[in-house]
C-alpha cells in the first residue's frame, strides 16, 4: 500500500539531490556577479566566477543531502557530488588561466563562510538564520571576485565603491533572508519580525552615513523601501498567507530594483 506514495517521494528526493528546491537561491548566485559586472565593467572572468558559484552551490546541495541521509543511502549523493565538483573545478582552472593564481586567495576566503554553513548543516541547522547569514557572506563576496578576481591586486587597490557595492549586496541579500523567514518559517514570531525590521533599519542608517561620504542618497531610499516591506508584508501574511511564489516574485522585484540602482546612480 505504501509503494505508490514512497516511490514518487524517493524520486523527488533523488531529483532534489541533483537540482535544489530553493529556487530563490539562484538569485544569490547570479545577482552579485551581475552587480560586479555593472560596477567594474564586463569581463570574461565573470562567466568563470558564475560557473564556479553554480557548480559550488550544486555540490553544496548534494553534500547537504549526504549529511541528512541515512548512512546506507548516502551513496545516492556521490555521483552528483563528483559531477558538480568536477564542473566547479573546470571553471576554477579557467578562472586561474584568465586571472592568475591570485584568484586562489578569493576561493580560499570563500570557503570560510561556506564551511560555517556546512558545519551548521551537519548539526541539523542547515536552514537556520546563522547558516543563511554565513551563506550570504559568500554570496555577496562574489561581487568582489567579479570586480577583481586577483585577491592580492584587490588588496593593493581596495576602492571604496567596491566595498560599498559588496556591503549593499550583503545588507539586501541578508534582508531577503530575514523577510522571507518572517513570512514563512517564523511567520508567527513577533521576536523574529522585530529582528528583521531592526536589521533593515540598521541598513537605512548605514546607507545614510554612507551618503555623507559619497554614497548616493538613493541607496538610503532603497533600504527604506525594503524596511517597509519587512514590516508590512509579514503582517499581511498573517491575515492572508502569501504563496511562496508570490513572496519569491516580490523579492525578485527588489533584487531587480537593486541591480538597476547599481546601473544608476551607482555606488
C-alpha positions in Angstrom: 0.0 0.0 0.0 2.9 2.4 0.6 4.7 1.8 -2.6 2.7 4.3 -4.8 3.5 7.0 -2.2 7.0 6.1 -1.4 8.3 5.7 -5.0 7.4 9.3 -6.1 8.7 10.6 -2.9 12.0 8.9 -3.4 12.1 10.2 -7.0 11.5 13.7 -5.8 14.3 13.4 -3.2 16.7 12.0 -5.9 15.8 14.9 -8.1 16.4 17.4 -5.3 19.9 15.9 -4.8 20.7 17.0 -8.3 18.7 20.2 -8.5 17.9 22.2 -5.3 14.3 23.1 -4.5 15.3 26.5 -3.1 14.7 28.5 -6.3 15.4 31.8 -4.7 19.0 30.7 -4.1 19.8 31.2 -7.8 19.4 35.0 -7.3 22.1 34.8 -4.6 24.5 33.3 -7.3 23.6 35.5 -10.3 22.9 39.0 -8.9 26.4 39.5 -7.2 28.2 38.7 -10.4 25.8 40.9 -12.5 26.4 43.7 -10.0 30.2 43.2 -10.2 30.0 43.4 -14.0 28.0 46.7 -13.7 30.3 48.2 -11.1 33.6 47.3 -12.8 32.6 46.5 -16.4 32.0 43.2 -18.0 35.0 40.7 -18.3 35.3 37.1 -19.4 36.4 36.0 -15.9 33.0 36.9 -14.5 31.5 34.0 -16.5 34.0 31.7 -14.9 33.1 33.1 -11.4 29.5 32.4 -12.1 30.3 28.9 -13.2 32.2 28.2 -10.0 29.4 29.7 -8.0 26.7 27.5 -9.6 28.9 24.3 -9.6 29.8 25.0 -6.0 26.2 25.6 -4.9 25.1 22.4 -6.6 27.9 20.5 -4.9 27.0 22.1 -1.5 23.4 21.0 -2.0 24.4 17.4 -2.8 26.8 17.4 0.2 24.0 18.7 2.4 21.8 15.8 1.3 24.7 13.5 2.2 24.7 14.9 5.7 20.9 14.4 6.1 20.5 11.0 4.6 20.9 7.7 6.5 24.3 6.1 6.1 23.0 3.3 3.9 21.6 5.8 1.4 24.5 8.3 1.2 25.7 6.6 -1.9 22.9 8.4 -3.8 24.8 11.7 -3.4 28.2 10.6 -4.6 27.5 10.9 -8.3 26.1 14.4 -8.1 28.9 15.5 -5.7 31.6 14.2 -8.1 29.8 15.7 -11.1 29.4 19.2 -9.6 32.9 19.2 -8.0 34.3 18.4 -11.5 32.3 21.2 -13.1 33.4 23.7 -10.4 37.0 22.5 -10.8 36.9 23.1 -14.6 35.6 26.7 -14.1 38.3 27.2 -11.4 41.0 26.2 -13.9 39.5 28.6 -16.4 39.5 31.4 -13.8 43.1 30.8 -12.9 44.1 30.8 -16.5 42.2 34.1 -17.1 43.0 35.9 -13.9 46.1 34.3 -12.5 47.0 32.4 -9.3 45.8 35.4 -7.2 42.3 34.1 -7.7 43.0 31.2 -5.3 43.0 33.7 -2.5 39.4 34.5 -3.1 38.5 30.8 -3.4 40.1 30.1 0.0 38.4 33.1 1.6 35.0 32.0 0.3 35.5 28.6 1.9 35.3 30.1 5.4 31.7 31.2 5.4 30.7 28.1 3.4 32.4 25.9 6.0 30.4 27.6 8.7 27.2 27.0 6.8 28.1 23.3 6.2 29.0 22.7 9.9 25.6 24.1 10.8 24.1 21.7 8.3 25.9 18.8 9.9 24.3 19.8 13.2 20.9 19.8 11.6 20.7 23.6 11.4 21.1 24.0 7.7 18.0 26.2 7.4 18.9 28.3 10.4 19.4 32.1 10.3 23.1 31.7 11.2 23.6 29.4 8.2 21.8 31.8 5.9 23.8 34.8 7.1 27.1 32.9 6.5 25.9 31.8 3.1 25.0 35.5 2.3 28.6 36.5 3.1 29.9 34.1 0.5 27.2 35.2 -2.0 28.0 38.9 -1.5 31.7 38.3 -1.8 31.2 37.0 -5.3 30.7 40.7 -6.3 34.2 41.5 -5.2 35.6 38.5 -7.1 33.7 39.7 -10.1 35.2 43.2 -10.0 38.8 42.0 -9.2 39.5 38.2 -9.3 43.0 38.6 -8.0 42.8 39.0 -4.3 46.3 40.5 -3.9 45.6 43.0 -6.6 42.3 43.8 -4.9 44.0 44.4 -1.5 46.6 46.7 -3.2 43.8 48.9 -4.6 40.6 48.4 -2.4 38.4 51.0 -4.0 35.7 52.4 -1.7 32.9 51.9 -4.3 33.7 48.2 -4.4 33.4 47.9 -0.7 30.1 49.8 -0.7 28.8 47.7 -3.6 29.5 44.5 -1.6 28.1 45.9 1.6 24.9 46.9 -0.1 24.6 43.4 -1.6 25.1 41.8 1.8 22.6 44.1 3.5 20.0 43.4 0.9 20.6 39.7 0.5 20.5 39.1 4.2 17.5 41.3 4.4 15.7 39.0 1.9 16.6 36.1 4.3 15.1 37.9 7.2 12.0 39.0 5.3 11.2 35.5 3.8 11.7 33.7 7.1 9.4 36.2 8.8 6.7 35.3 6.3 7.2 31.5 6.2 9.2 29.7 8.9 8.9 32.4 11.5 5.6 33.8 10.4 4.1 33.8 13.9 7.1 35.2 15.8 7.0 38.8 16.8 10.5 38.5 18.1 11.8 37.5 14.7 9.7 40.1 13.0 11.3 42.7 15.3 14.8 41.4 14.5 14.0 41.6 10.8 12.8 45.2 10.9 15.8 46.1 13.1 18.1 44.6 10.5 16.6 46.7 7.8 16.5 49.9 9.9 20.2 49.3 10.6 21.0 49.3 6.9 19.0 52.5 6.4 21.3 54.1 9.0 24.4 52.6 7.2 23.3 54.0 3.9 22.5 57.3 5.4 26.0 57.5 6.9 27.4 56.4 3.6 25.6 59.3 1.8 27.8 61.7 3.9 30.8 60.0 2.3 29.8 59.9 -1.3 27.3 57.1 -1.5 24.2 58.3 -3.5 21.3 59.1 -1.3 19.2 56.8 -3.5 20.5 53.8 -1.5 19.0 55.2 1.7 15.7 55.4 -0.1 16.2 51.8 -1.3 16.7 50.5 2.2 13.7 52.5 3.4 11.6 50.6 0.8 13.0 47.3 1.9 12.3 48.3 5.5 8.6 49.0 4.7 8.4 45.6 3.0 10.0 43.9 6.0 7.4 45.4 8.4 4.2 45.3 6.3 4.3 42.1 4.3 4.7 39.7 7.3 1.7 41.3 9.0 -0.3 41.0 5.8 0.8 37.3 5.5 -0.5 36.6 9.0 -4.0 37.5 7.9 -3.8 36.4 4.3 -1.0 33.8 3.8 1.1 34.6 0.8 2.1 31.8 -1.6 5.9 31.1 -1.8 5.7 32.0 -5.5 4.2 35.4 -4.6 6.9 36.0 -2.0 9.6 35.0 -4.4 8.3 37.4 -7.1 8.3 40.3 -4.6 11.9 39.5 -3.6 12.9 39.2 -7.3 11.4 42.6 -7.9 13.5 44.0 -5.0 16.6 42.4 -6.5 16.0 43.8 -9.9 15.5 47.3 -8.3 18.8 46.9 -6.6 20.6 46.0 -9.8 19.0 48.9 -11.6 20.4 51.2 -8.9 23.9 49.8 -9.4 23.5 51.0 -13.0 22.2 54.4 -11.9 23.1 56.2 -9.8 25.7 53.6 -8.9 27.9 53.5 -5.8 
